[in-house]
Amino acid sequence: MDRRMPEEVAALQRRVEAWRADGGGRGRKIPEELWDAAVAVARTAGLYMTARALRFGYQNLKVRVTRASQTRKRGRTQRAVASRRPEFVAVTMPPSAGGAQMVVALVARDGEQMRMEVSGASAMDMVALAQAFWGRRS
């Protein structure tokens, strides 16, 4: 197993050491920009390695990574809800007189189209066909 430090951790370690050399360190609050960078690095390099290399408190870093993950997840959910299109459209169909012909055109989100021309089919048959079309896996 390769135990060398990833370059992103080493680069951040140099930034933290520069901050400490300029008067930061024990008793001083770590700047938010360094915490944010540590959270980003910890996601890929791991909590333990990042905390140890930067000499940041493991628990403090863990809390920040967890909080950032929850915020990102919440943001994705809100964006997904905001951009969601209606998934069901009710179509009322006139009762078919024996042998009446119907034409139904469907368009999927990916742009694929289906046109159905049927005669003598019930509304339930058409609904089942539409559900099969929209529910298929591409």
C-alpha positions, 0 to 999 in steps of 0.5 A: 500500500502506498503511504505517501502523502497525496499532492493535494494534502502536501499543498494544503499542508504548505499553505497551513504552515505558511499561515502558522509562520505568519503568526497563526497557530496555537490560540489563533482561530484557523481561517475559514478558507483553510477549513474549507480547503481541508474539508475538500481535501479530506473528502478525497484523501481521508479524514485521518490523513488530512487532520494529521498532516495539517495538525487540525483536530480530527473531531473538528474536521470530521464535524465540518466534513459531515456538515458540508456533506449534509449541506451539499445533499440538501442543496442537490435535493432542493435543486432537483425539486425546483427543476422537476417537471410534472411526471403525470399528465391526465388526459381525458379521452372521449368514450370510444364508439365501436371502431373509433380511431385514436392517435396519441403522440408521446414525447419522453424527456430525452426527446424520444417520441412515440406515436400510436394509432389504434382503433377500438382500444380502451382508455386503459389500454392507452394508459398502459402503453404510455406508462410502458413508454415512459417507464422504460430504461434507455 
